[in-house]
Amino acid sequence: MNIPASMVKDLREESGAGIMDCKEALKEANSDYEKAKDILRKKGLSKALKKKGRDTSQGVIASYIHPGGKIGVLVELNCETDFVAMTDEFQSLLKDIAMQIAASNPSYLKSEDIPVEVIAKEREIFTYQAKESGKPDNVIKLIVDGKMERYFAEVCLVEQPFIKDSNITINELISQRIAKLGENISIGRFVRYEVGKE
């Protein structure tokens, strides 16, 4: 199958994957550009998963002040080496994460950080609401589980939809960069300040 060079070039620029990877993905997708993007994403994410356990003792702390000067963010983004921390790709990811925090005001980094009593309280409220709506018992658990997932996506940074592309979460965004840069990347911590709020 003859894949147009322009298609390979476009896919390479959009995905950041290597030329041969792009060609292979387009062949596998029978020249379907969107399908090829999905194939690259799946392959990239599986590579990223292998790197997730590696130590991230290097990185950068950056600040972001939202236009108007009412919201500010400090965020620590970690990686394996200073070299990667200084790349444009890493710095761009850092800025995107800081903007995400400014825009969406997450309370926690990930769901494991939420105190057990907070989760229990939310589950109790959602269960009460489902019972009040007259739903049968066998459906209530499914409803509560669905509401808990939406709650986590609202309050946990890594589970939030990315503000620039709501089709992916912050966790998936980081996984894409791990696949592209070849190093594990993790968010160390963050703090968000807003004028007049504790």
C-alpha positions as CSV (number, residue, x, y, z in Angstrom):
1,M,0.0,0.0,0.0
2,N,1.4,3.4,-1.0
3,I,1.0,6.0,1.8
4,P,1.3,9.6,0.7
5,A,4.3,11.3,2.2
6,S,2.2,14.4,3.1
7,M,-0.1,12.2,5.2
8,V,2.9,10.7,7.0
9,K,4.3,14.2,7.6
10,D,1.0,15.5,9.0
11,L,0.6,12.5,11.3
12,R,4.2,12.9,12.5
13,E,3.8,16.6,13.2
14,E,0.5,16.0,15.1
15,S,1.5,12.9,17.1
16,G,5.2,13.5,17.6
17,A,5.8,9.8,16.7
18,G,8.7,8.7,14.5
19,I,8.3,8.5,10.7
20,M,8.3,4.7,10.5
21,D,5.8,4.5,13.4
22,C,3.5,6.8,11.5
23,K,3.9,4.8,8.2
24,E,3.1,1.6,10.0
25,A,0.1,3.1,11.8
26,L,-1.3,4.4,8.4
27,K,-0.7,1.0,6.8
28,E,-2.5,-0.8,9.7
29,A,-5.3,1.7,9.4
30,N,-5.6,1.4,5.6
31,S,-4.7,5.1,5.2
32,D,-7.5,6.2,7.6
33,Y,-5.9,9.2,9.3
34,E,-8.1,9.2,12.4
35,K,-7.7,5.5,12.9
36,A,-3.9,5.8,12.5
37,K,-3.9,8.5,15.3
38,D,-5.8,6.1,17.6
39,I,-3.3,3.3,16.8
40,L,-0.3,5.6,17.6
41,R,-2.0,6.7,20.8
42,K,-2.6,3.1,22.0
43,K,1.0,2.1,21.2
44,G,2.4,5.2,22.9
45,L,0.3,4.7,26.0
46,S,1.4,1.1,26.3
47,K,5.1,2.2,26.1
48,A,4.3,4.9,28.6
49,L,2.9,2.4,31.1
50,K,6.2,0.5,31.1
51,K,8.0,3.7,32.1
52,K,5.5,4.8,34.8
53,G,7.3,3.0,37.7
54,R,10.6,4.7,37.1
55,D,12.0,7.2,39.6
56,T,11.3,10.9,38.9
57,S,13.7,12.8,41.1
58,Q,14.5,15.6,38.6
59,G,12.1,18.3,37.2
60,V,11.0,21.9,37.5
61,I,8.8,24.1,39.7
62,A,7.0,26.7,37.6
63,S,4.5,29.5,38.3
64,Y,1.6,30.6,36.3
65,I,-0.4,33.8,36.8
66,H,-3.7,33.9,35.0
67,P,-4.4,37.1,33.0
68,G,-5.9,39.7,35.4
69,G,-3.6,38.7,38.2
70,K,-6.4,37.2,40.4
71,I,-5.3,33.5,40.1
72,G,-1.8,32.1,40.5
73,V,-0.4,28.5,40.4
74,L,2.8,26.9,41.6
75,V,3.3,23.3,40.2
76,E,6.1,20.8,40.5
77,L,6.5,18.5,37.5
78,N,9.1,15.7,37.8
79,C,11.0,13.6,35.3
80,E,14.0,11.3,35.3
81,T,16.7,13.7,34.0
82,D,17.6,17.4,33.9
83,F,18.0,17.1,30.1
84,V,14.3,16.3,29.6
85,A,13.2,18.9,32.2
86,M,14.7,21.6,30.0
87,T,13.1,20.5,26.7
88,D,10.4,22.6,25.1
89,E,8.0,19.6,25.2
90,F,8.4,19.3,28.9
91,Q,8.1,23.0,29.5
92,S,4.9,23.1,27.3
93,L,3.4,20.3,29.4
94,L,4.3,22.1,32.6
95,K,2.5,25.3,31.3
96,D,-0.5,23.3,30.2
97,I,-0.8,21.6,33.6
98,A,-0.5,25.0,35.4
99,M,-3.2,26.5,33.2
100,Q,-5.4,23.4,33.9
101,I,-5.0,24.0,37.7
102,A,-5.8,27.7,37.3
103,A,-8.9,27.0,35.2
104,S,-10.4,23.9,36.9
105,N,-9.3,24.4,40.6
106,P,-8.8,20.7,41.5
107,S,-8.8,19.9,45.2
108,Y,-6.5,16.8,45.0
109,L,-3.8,15.4,42.7
110,K,-5.4,11.9,42.4
111,S,-8.3,10.0,43.9
112,E,-6.0,8.1,46.3
113,D,-5.3,11.5,47.9
114,I,-8.9,12.0,48.9
115,P,-9.5,11.3,52.6
116,V,-11.6,8.1,53.2
117,E,-14.2,10.1,55.2
118,V,-14.7,12.5,52.2
119,I,-15.3,9.6,49.8
120,A,-17.7,8.0,52.3
121,K,-19.6,11.2,52.7
122,E,-20.0,11.8,48.9
123,R,-21.0,8.1,48.4
124,E,-23.6,8.5,51.2
125,I,-25.1,11.7,49.6
126,F,-25.2,10.1,46.1
127,T,-26.9,7.0,47.6
128,Y,-29.5,9.1,49.4
129,Q,-30.2,11.0,46.2
130,A,-30.6,7.8,44.2
131,K,-33.0,6.3,46.8
132,E,-35.0,9.5,46.9
133,S,-35.5,9.4,43.1
134,G,-37.2,6.0,43.6
135,K,-34.6,3.9,41.8
136,P,-34.5,0.1,42.5
137,D,-31.8,-1.1,44.7
138,N,-30.0,-3.0,41.9
139,V,-29.6,0.2,40.0
140,I,-28.6,2.4,42.9
141,K,-25.0,1.1,43.1
142,L,-24.5,1.7,39.4
143,I,-25.8,5.3,39.7
144,V,-23.6,6.0,42.7
145,D,-20.5,4.5,41.0
146,G,-21.1,6.7,38.0
147,K,-21.6,9.8,40.2
148,M,-18.4,9.0,42.1
149,E,-16.5,8.8,38.8
150,R,-17.8,12.2,37.8
151,Y,-16.9,13.5,41.2
152,F,-13.3,12.2,40.9
153,A,-13.0,13.8,37.4
154,E,-14.1,17.1,38.9
155,V,-11.9,17.2,42.0
156,C,-8.7,15.2,41.0
157,L,-6.3,16.9,38.7
158,V,-5.0,13.8,36.8
159,E,-8.6,12.6,36.2
160,Q,-9.9,15.9,34.9
161,P,-10.6,16.3,31.1
162,F,-7.8,18.4,29.6
163,I,-9.0,22.0,29.0
164,K,-7.4,22.1,25.5
165,D,-8.7,18.7,24.5
166,S,-11.6,17.3,26.5
167,N,-11.2,13.9,24.8
168,I,-8.2,13.1,27.0
169,T,-7.6,13.4,30.8
170,I,-4.5,15.0,32.3
171,N,-3.2,11.5,33.1
172,E,-3.5,10.6,29.4
173,L,-1.8,13.9,28.4
174,I,1.1,13.0,30.7
175,S,1.2,9.4,29.3
176,Q,1.5,10.9,25.8
177,R,4.5,13.0,26.8
178,I,6.1,10.0,28.5
179,A,5.8,8.1,25.3
180,K,7.2,11.0,23.3
181,L,10.1,11.9,25.6
182,G,11.0,8.4,26.7
183,E,11.0,9.2,30.4
184,N,8.6,8.8,33.3
185,I,6.9,12.1,34.2
186,S,4.8,12.8,37.3
187,I,3.2,15.8,39.0
188,G,4.9,16.2,42.4
189,R,2.5,18.8,44.0
190,F,0.7,22.0,43.2
191,V,-0.9,24.9,44.9
192,R,-3.5,27.4,43.6
193,Y,-4.0,30.9,44.9
194,E,-7.0,33.0,44.2
195,V,-7.4,36.6,45.5
196,G,-9.8,36.8,48.4
197,K,-10.0,33.0,48.9
198,E,-8.3,30.7,51.5
